[in-house]
Protein backbone atom coordinates (compact mmCIF):
# COMPACT_ATOMS: atom_id res chain seq x y z
CA UNK A 1 0.00 0.00 0.00
CA UNK A 2 1.45 3.35 -1.05
CA UNK A 3 1.63 6.46 1.13
CA UNK A 4 -1.27 8.07 -0.77
CA UNK A 5 -3.40 4.99 -0.07
CA UNK A 6 -2.41 5.08 3.63
CA UNK A 7 -3.34 8.76 3.88
CA UNK A 8 -6.70 8.07 2.25
CA UNK A 9 -7.33 5.14 4.61
CA UNK A 10 -6.45 7.25 7.66
CA UNK A 11 -8.78 10.04 6.49
CA UNK A 12 -11.61 7.54 5.97
CA UNK A 13 -11.09 6.03 9.43
CA UNK A 14 -10.99 9.48 11.03
CA UNK A 15 -14.23 10.45 9.27
CA UNK A 16 -15.96 7.26 10.45
CA UNK A 17 -14.77 7.84 14.03
CA UNK A 18 -15.94 11.46 13.99
CA UNK A 19 -19.33 10.51 12.55
CA UNK A 20 -19.80 7.86 15.24
CA UNK A 21 -18.85 10.30 17.99
CA UNK A 22 -21.25 12.97 16.73
CA UNK A 23 -24.09 10.46 16.27
CA UNK A 24 -23.61 9.09 19.77
CA UNK A 25 -23.66 12.61 21.24
CA UNK A 26 -26.91 13.43 19.51
CA UNK A 27 -28.57 10.18 20.52
CA UNK A 28 -27.65 10.60 24.17
CA UNK A 29 -28.90 14.18 24.48
CA UNK A 30 -31.40 14.56 27.30
CA UNK A 31 -34.93 15.01 26.05
CA UNK A 32 -37.34 16.09 28.77
CA UNK A 33 -41.08 15.70 29.03
CA UNK A 34 -43.72 16.36 31.66
CA UNK A 35 -47.36 15.72 32.56
CA UNK A 36 -49.58 18.25 34.34
CA UNK A 37 -53.02 17.57 35.83
CA UNK A 38 -55.95 19.48 37.34
CA UNK A 39 -57.71 17.59 40.13
CA UNK A 40 -60.63 20.02 39.97
CA UNK A 41 -61.50 19.72 36.28
CA UNK A 42 -59.62 16.60 35.16
CA UNK A 43 -57.76 18.62 32.53
CA UNK A 44 -54.23 17.63 31.65
CA UNK A 45 -51.31 18.71 29.54
CA UNK A 46 -48.18 16.98 28.34
CA UNK A 47 -44.89 17.71 26.65
CA UNK A 48 -42.01 15.78 25.14
CA UNK A 49 -38.63 16.33 23.49
CA UNK A 50 -37.66 19.55 25.26
CA UNK A 51 -34.01 20.30 25.98
CA UNK A 52 -34.67 21.42 29.57
CA UNK A 53 -36.90 20.27 32.40
CA UNK A 54 -38.22 23.80 32.90
CA UNK A 55 -39.33 24.11 29.26
CA UNK A 56 -41.02 20.70 29.39
CA UNK A 57 -42.88 21.60 32.60
CA UNK A 58 -43.91 25.01 31.22
CA UNK A 59 -45.39 23.40 28.10
CA UNK A 60 -47.30 20.76 30.07
CA UNK A 61 -48.69 23.43 32.41
CA UNK A 62 -49.62 25.64 29.47
CA UNK A 63 -51.62 22.86 27.84
CA UNK A 64 -53.44 22.04 31.05
CA UNK A 65 -53.99 25.66 32.09
CA UNK A 66 -55.97 26.33 28.93
CA UNK A 67 -58.83 24.51 30.67
CA UNK A 68 -58.16 24.88 34.41
CA UNK A 69 -56.49 27.18 36.92
CA UNK A 70 -55.24 24.56 39.40
CA UNK A 71 -52.89 22.56 37.17
CA UNK A 72 -49.77 21.06 38.70
CA UNK A 73 -46.88 19.16 37.18
CA UNK A 74 -47.29 15.60 38.44
CA UNK A 75 -44.19 14.09 36.83
CA UNK A 76 -41.25 15.05 34.66
CA UNK A 77 -38.95 12.62 32.91
CA UNK A 78 -36.06 12.48 30.47
CA UNK A 79 -35.28 9.94 27.80
CA UNK A 80 -38.29 7.91 28.93
CA UNK A 81 -42.06 7.57 28.64
CA UNK A 82 -44.80 8.67 31.04
CA UNK A 83 -48.52 8.00 31.27
CA UNK A 84 -51.48 9.48 33.13
CA UNK A 85 -54.48 7.41 34.22
CA UNK A 86 -57.65 9.04 35.56
CA UNK A 87 -60.48 7.38 37.46
CA UNK A 88 -64.22 7.94 37.44
CA UNK A 89 -63.99 10.41 40.36
CA UNK A 90 -60.90 12.27 39.05
CA UNK A 91 -58.48 10.26 41.15
CA UNK A 92 -55.32 9.74 39.15
CA UNK A 93 -52.07 7.88 38.89
CA UNK A 94 -48.98 8.31 36.78
CA UNK A 95 -46.08 6.14 35.78
CA UNK A 96 -42.83 6.48 33.90
CA UNK A 97 -40.48 3.96 32.41
CA UNK A 98 -38.17 3.28 29.50
CA UNK A 99 -41.14 1.53 27.90
CA UNK A 100 -44.55 3.00 27.15
CA UNK A 101 -46.47 -0.13 28.19
CA UNK A 102 -44.73 -0.22 31.59
CA UNK A 103 -45.47 3.48 32.15
CA UNK A 104 -49.14 2.83 31.36
CA UNK A 105 -49.33 -0.23 33.61
CA UNK A 106 -47.82 1.72 36.52
CA UNK A 107 -50.18 4.65 35.95
CA UNK A 108 -53.22 2.36 35.99
CA UNK A 109 -52.03 0.55 39.11
CA UNK A 110 -51.38 3.82 40.95
CA UNK A 111 -54.74 5.22 39.89
CA UNK A 112 -56.61 2.12 41.08
CA UNK A 113 -55.18 2.71 44.58
CA UNK A 114 -57.07 6.06 44.68
CA UNK A 115 -60.11 5.55 42.47
CA UNK A 116 -62.02 3.07 40.33
CA UNK A 117 -62.74 2.96 36.63
CA UNK A 118 -59.24 4.13 35.76
CA UNK A 119 -58.18 4.56 32.16
CA UNK A 120 -55.14 5.98 30.38
CA UNK A 121 -55.93 9.50 29.18
CA UNK A 122 -52.46 10.52 28.03
CA UNK A 123 -49.01 9.11 27.38
CA UNK A 124 -45.89 10.59 25.86
CA UNK A 125 -42.28 9.62 25.26
CA UNK A 126 -39.06 11.64 25.02
CA UNK A 127 -36.25 9.64 23.52
Buried (B, 14 or more C-beta within 10 A) or exposed (E): EEEEEEEEEEEEEEEEEEEEEEEEEEEEEEBBBBBBBBBEBBBBBBBBBBEEBEBBBBBBBEBBBEEBEEBBBBBBBBBBBBBBBBBEEBBBBBBBBEEBEBBBBBBBEBBBEBBEEBEBBBBBBBE
